[in-house]
Amino acid sequence: DGDVASYRWAVPDYDKLKDYLQEQSDGTFKKNSGRPVETKVRVTEVRIDPTATLYDPTPGLPGGPSDGDRFSALATANGWTIYNTYEWDADGGAWIEDLYASAESEKSFHVDYYNIVWMIQDMLTNKPLDGLHGGNSAGWGPDQDEDGKPDGFSKLASPVSMRVPHNDQQWQASWEKPGYSTVEPEFSASDHTEYLLMETTVIHLYRAESRFSYTPASLGLDKKLGGGDDVPDKLAITSWLERDGSVLSGGIFCDVRIFDRTTL
C-alpha cells in the first residue's frame, strides 16, 4: 500500500504560526528576525501598556538569530535529510500574525494624529472670536484642553487647534459663545483648516437700498440727412441689502416692480 512515515516534535508554549514561507534552494539563506520597530500609526484608539500591539507592515520572526546572520541550508528530522531548513528557539509568549506583531519593549512610541485648525470669526466684522465653548462627537479635545480628557472644551480663542485620530466617518462639532448663535458643522479627519462664521443674537437692522437712473427716449434726425436711429427710454436699477449699516455681499435675487399709475 506504499510507505507511510510520521514523527513527533515539540511545539514551544504560546508559539503560534499563521503564515509560513517556503523556498526550494540548495544554497544558503538569510533570516530577518527580532522584535518589530515601533511605528507611527493612525488609529482610532490606542491603549498604552507594556505590550501594546503596533501596526508593522513587515514583522519579523520572533526570537532566533538577528539580521545579517547566514545559515547552512541543512537540518535533519527522523533521519531524513531536509534541505533549506533550520531550527531556532522562539521567545516565550511571542507569536506571528498577519501584519501585526506584539513584543514587550521599553521604547517609547509616537501615535500620529490629524491636526484640524478652526478659524472662527464674527459674521459681520470677520474678527476672530474668543471665549468660545465647544465639543465634538469625535470625543477628542484640542491642544488647549490641558487635562487631556475627551470632554468638552471652553474659553478658547480662534484659531483653535484640535488633534483627532484617523476615522472614515463624518464627525460633528458644536461651537458656542454668549451672544452668538450656535454653529454645528460636520468635519472629517484630515489635516485641514475649517472656517466658520458666527452670527450675533442681538437685533439686526436690515435696509434694502436701490438707486434708479432714467434716460428718456430721443428721436433721431432724418436718415436722409445723416441722422441716427431713434433711442428708446431706458431705466437702470442698482439694489443691495444692508445689515447694521454694512452691505451684505452674495445677493442672488432682486425683485423689481414698475408701476404706471394704477397698473402694474
C-alpha positions as a Markdown table, in Angstrom:
| # | Residue | x | y | z |
|---|---|---|---|---|
| 1 | Asp | 0.0 | 0.0 | 0.0 |
| 2 | Gly | 3.0 | 2.3 | 0.0 |
| 3 | Asp | 5.3 | 3.6 | 2.7 |
| 4 | Val | 3.7 | 5.7 | 5.5 |
| 5 | Ala | 6.0 | 7.7 | 7.8 |
| 6 | Ser | 5.4 | 10.0 | 10.7 |
| 7 | Tyr | 7.3 | 11.6 | 13.5 |
| 8 | Arg | 6.7 | 13.8 | 16.6 |
| 9 | Trp | 8.1 | 17.1 | 17.6 |
| 10 | Ala | 7.6 | 19.6 | 20.5 |
| 11 | Val | 5.9 | 23.0 | 19.9 |
| 12 | Pro | 7.0 | 25.8 | 22.4 |
| 13 | Asp | 4.3 | 27.1 | 24.6 |
| 14 | Tyr | 2.4 | 30.1 | 23.3 |
| 15 | Asp | 4.1 | 29.9 | 19.9 |
| 16 | Lys | 1.6 | 30.4 | 17.1 |
| 17 | Leu | 2.1 | 30.5 | 13.3 |
| 18 | Lys | -0.4 | 31.7 | 10.8 |
| 19 | Asp | 1.8 | 32.3 | 7.8 |
| 20 | Tyr | 4.9 | 30.4 | 6.5 |
| 21 | Leu | 7.4 | 30.9 | 3.7 |
| 22 | Gln | 8.7 | 28.1 | 1.5 |
| 23 | Glu | 11.5 | 28.1 | -0.9 |
| 24 | Gln | 13.4 | 25.2 | -2.7 |
| 25 | Ser | 17.0 | 26.1 | -2.8 |
| 26 | Asp | 20.3 | 24.3 | -2.3 |
| 27 | Gly | 22.1 | 27.5 | -1.3 |
| 28 | Thr | 22.4 | 29.4 | 1.9 |
| 29 | Phe | 19.7 | 31.8 | 3.0 |
| 30 | Lys | 19.3 | 34.9 | 5.3 |
| 31 | Lys | 16.7 | 35.2 | 8.0 |
| 32 | Asn | 15.3 | 38.5 | 9.2 |
| 33 | Ser | 14.1 | 38.4 | 12.8 |
| 34 | Gly | 13.7 | 40.3 | 16.0 |
| 35 | Arg | 11.1 | 42.4 | 17.6 |
| 36 | Pro | 9.1 | 44.9 | 15.5 |
| 37 | Val | 10.2 | 48.5 | 15.4 |
| 38 | Glu | 7.8 | 51.0 | 17.0 |
| 39 | Thr | 6.0 | 52.7 | 14.1 |
| 40 | Lys | 4.0 | 55.8 | 13.6 |
| 41 | Val | 0.4 | 54.8 | 13.2 |
| 42 | Arg | -3.0 | 56.5 | 12.7 |
| 43 | Val | -5.6 | 54.5 | 14.7 |
| 44 | Thr | -9.0 | 55.1 | 16.2 |
| 45 | Glu | -8.0 | 54.0 | 19.7 |
| 46 | Val | -4.7 | 53.1 | 21.4 |
| 47 | Arg | -4.3 | 51.5 | 24.8 |
| 48 | Ile | -0.8 | 52.2 | 26.1 |
| 49 | Asp | 0.7 | 49.3 | 28.1 |
| 50 | Pro | 4.0 | 47.4 | 28.1 |
| 51 | Thr | 2.7 | 45.0 | 25.5 |
| 52 | Ala | 0.8 | 47.4 | 23.2 |
| 53 | Thr | 0.2 | 46.0 | 19.7 |
| 54 | Leu | 1.6 | 48.2 | 17.0 |
| 55 | Tyr | 1.0 | 48.1 | 13.2 |
| 56 | Asp | 4.1 | 46.8 | 11.4 |
| 57 | Pro | 3.8 | 46.0 | 7.7 |
| 58 | Thr | 6.9 | 43.8 | 7.8 |
| 59 | Pro | 7.0 | 42.0 | 11.2 |
| 60 | Gly | 10.0 | 39.6 | 11.6 |
| 61 | Leu | 10.0 | 36.2 | 13.1 |
| 62 | Pro | 10.2 | 36.2 | 16.9 |
| 63 | Gly | 13.4 | 35.2 | 18.6 |
| 64 | Gly | 16.2 | 33.5 | 16.8 |
| 65 | Pro | 19.4 | 35.0 | 15.4 |
| 66 | Ser | 19.5 | 38.6 | 14.4 |
| 67 | Asp | 19.6 | 40.2 | 11.0 |
| 68 | Gly | 22.7 | 39.6 | 8.9 |
| 69 | Asp | 23.4 | 36.1 | 10.0 |
| 70 | Arg | 23.5 | 33.3 | 7.4 |
| 71 | Phe | 22.9 | 29.7 | 8.0 |
| 72 | Ser | 23.8 | 26.5 | 6.2 |
| 73 | Ala | 20.8 | 25.0 | 4.4 |
| 74 | Leu | 20.8 | 21.7 | 6.2 |
| 75 | Ala | 18.8 | 20.1 | 9.1 |
| 76 | Thr | 17.6 | 16.6 | 9.8 |
| 77 | Ala | 14.3 | 15.2 | 11.0 |
| 78 | Asn | 13.7 | 11.5 | 11.7 |
| 79 | Gly | 16.9 | 10.5 | 10.0 |
| 80 | Trp | 15.9 | 12.1 | 6.7 |
| 81 | Thr | 18.0 | 15.0 | 5.3 |
| 82 | Ile | 15.8 | 18.1 | 4.7 |
| 83 | Tyr | 17.5 | 20.9 | 2.9 |
| 84 | Asn | 16.8 | 24.7 | 3.3 |
| 85 | Thr | 15.6 | 24.4 | 6.9 |
| 86 | Tyr | 17.0 | 25.2 | 10.3 |
| 87 | Glu | 15.8 | 25.3 | 13.9 |
| 88 | Trp | 15.8 | 28.1 | 16.5 |
| 89 | Asp | 14.3 | 28.8 | 19.9 |
| 90 | Ala | 11.4 | 31.3 | 19.9 |
| 91 | Asp | 11.0 | 33.7 | 22.8 |
| 92 | Gly | 8.3 | 32.6 | 25.2 |
| 93 | Gly | 5.0 | 34.3 | 24.6 |
| 94 | Ala | 5.9 | 35.6 | 21.2 |
| 95 | Trp | 3.7 | 34.9 | 18.1 |
| 96 | Ile | 3.3 | 35.9 | 14.5 |
| 97 | Glu | 0.1 | 37.2 | 12.9 |
| 98 | Asp | -0.9 | 38.8 | 9.6 |
| 99 | Leu | 0.5 | 42.4 | 9.6 |
| 100 | Tyr | 0.6 | 42.6 | 13.4 |
| 101 | Ala | 3.3 | 41.8 | 15.9 |
| 102 | Ser | 3.4 | 42.1 | 19.6 |
| 103 | Ala | 6.5 | 42.4 | 21.8 |
| 104 | Glu | 7.4 | 43.8 | 25.2 |
| 105 | Ser | 9.5 | 46.9 | 24.8 |
| 106 | Glu | 10.7 | 49.8 | 27.0 |
| 107 | Lys | 11.0 | 52.0 | 24.0 |
| 108 | Ser | 8.5 | 54.9 | 23.6 |
| 109 | Phe | 6.5 | 55.2 | 20.5 |
| 110 | His | 4.5 | 58.0 | 18.9 |
| 111 | Val | 0.9 | 57.9 | 17.7 |
| 112 | Asp | 0.4 | 60.3 | 14.8 |
| 113 | Tyr | -2.9 | 62.2 | 14.7 |
| 114 | Tyr | -4.5 | 64.6 | 12.2 |
| 115 | Asn | -4.5 | 68.3 | 13.0 |
| 116 | Ile | -7.6 | 70.4 | 12.4 |
| 117 | Val | -7.5 | 74.2 | 12.8 |
| 118 | Trp | -10.7 | 76.0 | 13.5 |
| 119 | Met | -10.9 | 79.7 | 12.3 |
| 120 | Ile | -14.0 | 81.1 | 13.9 |
| 121 | Gln | -14.9 | 84.7 | 13.1 |
| 122 | Asp | -17.7 | 87.2 | 13.6 |
| 123 | Met | -20.0 | 87.2 | 10.6 |
| 124 | Leu | -20.3 | 91.0 | 10.4 |
| 125 | Thr | -16.7 | 92.1 | 11.2 |
| 126 | Asn | -14.7 | 89.0 | 10.3 |
| 127 | Lys | -12.7 | 89.4 | 13.5 |
| 128 | Pro | -11.5 | 86.2 | 15.3 |
| 129 | Leu | -13.7 | 85.3 | 18.3 |
| 130 | Asp | -12.5 | 84.3 | 21.8 |
| 131 | Gly | -14.4 | 83.0 | 24.9 |
| 132 | Leu | -15.6 | 80.0 | 22.8 |
| 133 | His | -17.1 | 76.8 | 24.2 |
| 134 | Gly | -17.2 | 73.7 | 22.2 |
| 135 | Gly | -17.3 | 69.9 | 21.9 |
| 136 | Asn | -17.5 | 67.3 | 19.2 |
| 137 | Ser | -18.8 | 63.8 | 18.5 |
| 138 | Ala | -15.2 | 62.5 | 18.0 |
| 139 | Gly | -14.6 | 62.8 | 21.7 |
| 140 | Trp | -11.1 | 64.3 | 21.3 |
| 141 | Gly | -10.4 | 67.8 | 22.5 |
| 142 | Pro | -7.9 | 70.4 | 21.2 |
| 143 | Asp | -4.4 | 71.1 | 22.4 |
| 144 | Gln | -5.7 | 73.8 | 24.8 |
| 145 | Asp | -7.7 | 71.2 | 26.7 |
| 146 | Glu | -4.8 | 70.7 | 29.2 |
| 147 | Asp | -6.3 | 67.9 | 31.3 |
| 148 | Gly | -6.1 | 65.7 | 28.2 |
| 149 | Lys | -9.5 | 64.2 | 28.8 |
| 150 | Pro | -12.0 | 63.7 | 26.0 |
| 151 | Asp | -14.6 | 66.1 | 27.4 |
| 152 | Gly | -16.0 | 69.5 | 26.2 |
| 153 | Phe | -13.5 | 72.4 | 26.0 |
| 154 | Ser | -14.1 | 76.0 | 26.8 |
| 155 | Lys | -12.7 | 79.5 | 27.0 |
| 156 | Leu | -10.8 | 79.1 | 23.7 |
| 157 | Ala | -9.8 | 81.8 | 21.2 |
| 158 | Ser | -9.7 | 81.4 | 17.4 |
| 159 | Pro | -7.7 | 79.8 | 15.8 |
| 160 | Val | -8.3 | 76.6 | 17.8 |
| 161 | Ser | -6.1 | 73.5 | 17.0 |
| 162 | Met | -7.6 | 70.1 | 17.6 |
| 163 | Arg | -5.9 | 66.7 | 17.1 |
| 164 | Val | -8.1 | 63.7 | 16.1 |
| 165 | Pro | -7.3 | 60.1 | 15.1 |
| 166 | His | -8.0 | 58.6 | 11.7 |
| 167 | Asn | -11.6 | 57.6 | 11.0 |
| 168 | Asp | -13.6 | 57.3 | 7.8 |
| 169 | Gln | -16.8 | 58.7 | 9.3 |
| 170 | Gln | -18.1 | 62.3 | 9.5 |
| 171 | Trp | -18.0 | 63.9 | 12.9 |
| 172 | Gln | -19.9 | 66.9 | 14.2 |
| 173 | Ala | -18.6 | 69.8 | 16.2 |
| 174 | Ser | -20.5 | 72.3 | 18.3 |
| 175 | Trp | -19.3 | 75.8 | 18.9 |
| 176 | Glu | -20.9 | 78.3 | 21.3 |
| 177 | Lys | -20.3 | 81.8 | 22.5 |
| 178 | Pro | -22.5 | 84.0 | 24.7 |
| 179 | Gly | -24.4 | 86.4 | 22.5 |
| 180 | Tyr | -24.0 | 84.3 | 19.3 |
| 181 | Ser | -25.9 | 81.5 | 17.6 |
| 182 | Thr | -24.5 | 78.0 | 18.0 |
| 183 | Val | -22.9 | 76.5 | 14.9 |
| 184 | Glu | -22.7 | 72.7 | 14.4 |
| 185 | Pro | -20.5 | 71.9 | 11.3 |
| 186 | Glu | -19.6 | 68.4 | 10.2 |
| 187 | Phe | -15.9 | 67.5 | 9.6 |
| 188 | Ser | -13.7 | 64.6 | 8.8 |
| 189 | Ala | -10.3 | 63.5 | 10.0 |
| 190 | Ser | -7.6 | 65.0 | 7.8 |
| 191 | Asp | -5.0 | 67.8 | 8.1 |
| 192 | His | -7.0 | 70.9 | 7.1 |
| 193 | Thr | -8.5 | 74.2 | 8.3 |
| 194 | Glu | -12.2 | 74.8 | 9.0 |
| 195 | Tyr | -13.6 | 78.4 | 8.5 |
| 196 | Leu | -16.7 | 79.3 | 10.5 |
| 197 | Leu | -18.8 | 82.5 | 10.8 |
| 198 | Met | -20.9 | 83.1 | 14.0 |
| 199 | Glu | -23.8 | 85.5 | 14.0 |
| 200 | Thr | -24.8 | 87.5 | 17.0 |
| 201 | Thr | -28.2 | 87.0 | 18.5 |
| 202 | Val | -28.8 | 90.8 | 19.0 |
| 203 | Ile | -31.5 | 92.6 | 16.9 |
| 204 | His | -30.2 | 93.5 | 13.5 |
| 205 | Leu | -31.3 | 96.4 | 11.3 |
| 206 | Tyr | -31.8 | 95.5 | 7.7 |
| 207 | Arg | -32.3 | 98.0 | 4.9 |
| 208 | Ala | -33.0 | 97.4 | 1.2 |
| 209 | Glu | -31.5 | 100.2 | -0.8 |
| 210 | Ser | -32.0 | 100.9 | -4.5 |
| 211 | Arg | -30.7 | 103.5 | -7.0 |
| 212 | Phe | -32.5 | 104.4 | -10.2 |
| 213 | Ser | -31.3 | 106.1 | -13.4 |
| 214 | Tyr | -33.8 | 107.0 | -16.1 |
| 215 | Thr | -32.9 | 108.2 | -19.6 |
| 216 | Pro | -35.9 | 109.5 | -21.7 |
| 217 | Ala | -36.4 | 108.5 | -25.3 |
| 218 | Ser | -34.9 | 110.5 | -28.1 |
| 219 | Leu | -35.8 | 110.8 | -31.8 |
| 220 | Gly | -33.1 | 110.5 | -34.4 |
| 221 | Leu | -32.9 | 113.1 | -37.3 |
| 222 | Asp | -34.0 | 112.3 | -40.8 |
| 223 | Lys | -31.7 | 109.5 | -42.0 |
| 224 | Lys | -31.6 | 111.2 | -45.4 |
| 225 | Leu | -29.8 | 114.0 | -43.7 |
| 226 | Gly | -27.4 | 111.6 | -42.0 |
| 227 | Gly | -29.3 | 111.3 | -38.8 |
| 228 | Gly | -29.2 | 108.3 | -36.4 |
| 229 | Asp | -31.8 | 105.8 | -35.2 |
| 230 | Asp | -34.5 | 106.6 | -32.5 |
| 231 | Val | -33.3 | 105.8 | -29.0 |
| 232 | Pro | -36.0 | 104.4 | -26.6 |
| 233 | Asp | -36.2 | 105.4 | -23.0 |
| 234 | Lys | -34.0 | 103.4 | -20.5 |
| 235 | Leu | -34.2 | 102.6 | -16.8 |
| 236 | Ala | -31.1 | 101.3 | -14.9 |
| 237 | Ile | -31.6 | 99.9 | -11.3 |
| 238 | Thr | -29.0 | 99.1 | -8.7 |
| 239 | Ser | -30.1 | 97.3 | -5.5 |
| 240 | Trp | -28.3 | 96.0 | -2.4 |
| 241 | Leu | -29.1 | 94.9 | 1.2 |
| 242 | Glu | -27.6 | 96.4 | 4.3 |
| 243 | Arg | -27.4 | 95.0 | 7.8 |
| 244 | Asp | -26.4 | 97.2 | 10.7 |
| 245 | Gly | -25.1 | 99.7 | 8.2 |
| 246 | Ser | -22.9 | 97.3 | 6.3 |
| 247 | Val | -23.5 | 96.0 | 2.8 |
| 248 | Leu | -24.2 | 92.2 | 2.6 |
| 249 | Ser | -22.5 | 90.5 | -0.3 |
| 250 | Gly | -23.6 | 87.4 | -2.1 |
| 251 | Gly | -27.1 | 88.6 | -3.1 |
| 252 | Ile | -28.7 | 86.4 | -5.8 |
| 253 | Phe | -32.2 | 87.7 | -6.5 |
| 254 | Cys | -33.6 | 91.2 | -6.9 |
| 255 | Asp | -37.4 | 91.7 | -7.5 |
| 256 | Val | -38.1 | 95.0 | -9.4 |
| 257 | Arg | -41.7 | 96.1 | -9.9 |
| 258 | Ile | -42.6 | 99.2 | -12.0 |
| 259 | Phe | -46.0 | 100.9 | -11.7 |
| 260 | Asp | -47.7 | 103.0 | -14.4 |
| 261 | Arg | -50.3 | 104.9 | -12.4 |
| 262 | Thr | -52.6 | 102.2 | -11.1 |
| 263 | Thr | -51.4 | 99.5 | -13.5 |
| 264 | Leu | -48.6 | 97.1 | -12.6 |
